Amino acid sequence: GTSLEEARSAGWLFDQEIPNGVDCLQVWTYGSLDDVNWSIIFSSKFAFTFLQLFCVSFLTTVKNIYGTNEFTKTRSDIDKELCTAGITNAVCGMVGGCPSGMVMSFSVAAHALGARGKLFSWLLAALSAGLFVFGDYLVAVLPKMVPACVVLWIGLVLLIYYIWDPIGKVSF
């Protein structure tokens, strides 16, 4: 067989060394507030960009909630969903994370596959936590062709869904 170093030097693996231990907490680093360029944060351009981001995020969240309700033929409390999204983003901001949003494709895919209970959500959370903790190890041993095949597969699925399936169903 081929060793990991040989595969990496041949270009089959990503240029990521296998970590010695779990180091997922390197995401959070401490910095000095003196390093922050406050003139950018308090500029009108930043405020306008922040307002745009807020509006797009809010509208996307509402669209995803309604889209999920329509696809799954269920009803949910929109106020509760929006409050949950707001709390999630506030907590993410407090711990230095990126803003998050509901991903309609996960909900729709889970529903289409028959996952109607809470087990799917808990398994998805466990998988996400596992990837957060062990992701650097996975990247170090994952062949480059695996993510390339996933992107190819997604492209083919979207091509079939948006181009092939509508043939003969669209009237001009």
Sequence and secondary structure as in RCSB ss.txt:
>XXXX:A:sequence
GTSLEEARSAGWLFDQEIPNGVDCLQVWTYGSLDDVNWSIIFSSKFAFTFLQLFCVSFLTTVKNIYGTNEFTKTR
SDIDKELCTAGITNAVCGMVGGCPSGMVMSFSVAAHALGARGKLFSWLLAALSAGLFVFGDYLVAVLPKMVPACV
VLWIGLVLLIYYIWDPIGKVSF
>XXXX:A:secstr
   HHHHHHTTSB S    SS  GGGGS    GGGS HHHHTSHHHHHHHHHHHHHHHHHHHHHHHHHHHHHT  
  HHHHHHHHHHHHHHHHHTT       HHHHHHHHHTT  SHHHHHHHHHHHHHHHHHHHHHHHHSBTHHHHHH
HHHHHHHHHIIIIITTTTT   
